Amino acid sequence: MYRMNKKLMAAVGCTLGLWLPGQAADAASAPPLSEVKVLKVESPACGFEDIAHGQEQTRCDHSGPNIKVYVLEVGYGRQPHVTLDGFEVDGTRSPVCAYSNGNLNDCSVRTKVVGYLYVFDLKGKQEGTFSFSNISINAPGNRMSTQLYIK
């Protein structure tokens, strides 16, 4: 019985190998979350405002429609929770990759994904407390969060 299961497993493994692309799997464990931060807030009234580390509110009065918030997440999270004054906000995410010079860039060239850039459209909401939090996908399972008052 043991021998038959071993042969069956080998056959299944070979069959699965035929479905995979011709590249060898080079899987490393996903890095845990190490940082989340609001990078920028964009609006027609102010253009792009860079958000400094520890900044609690925007300097510019962004109030008005079409406000966007850019959040950087370094590492891998499970499912972000994003709100403006407690109301959920939808957005998009794009992978961010590290290059040899240490800068974060998009992944147009095949490099290692180190996190994600999220863009949230506040869809007509004009001001309030923006909050972003996520839990690391793997050990240590830490929760990271950031918040910013958008005026």
Number of C-alpha atoms within 10 A of each C-alpha: 6 7 8 9 10 11 12 12 12 12 12 11 11 11 11 10 12 9 8 10 8 8 6 8 8 5 6 6 6 16 17 21 25 15 15 22 22 26 17 18 23 17 19 13 14 14 13 18 16 15 18 13 9 11 13 14 17 17 14 15 14 23 18 16 16 16 24 19 21 21 20 20 26 22 20 21 24 13 11 15 14 21 19 20 14 11 9 12 18 13 13 11 15 14 18 24 21 16 16 7 6 8 9 15 16 16 16 9 9 9 14 12 21 20 26 21 21 21 19 19 18 21 13 11 15 17 18 16 15 22 20 20 18 21 20 21 18 16 11 10 14 14 17 18 17 17 20 21 16 21 15
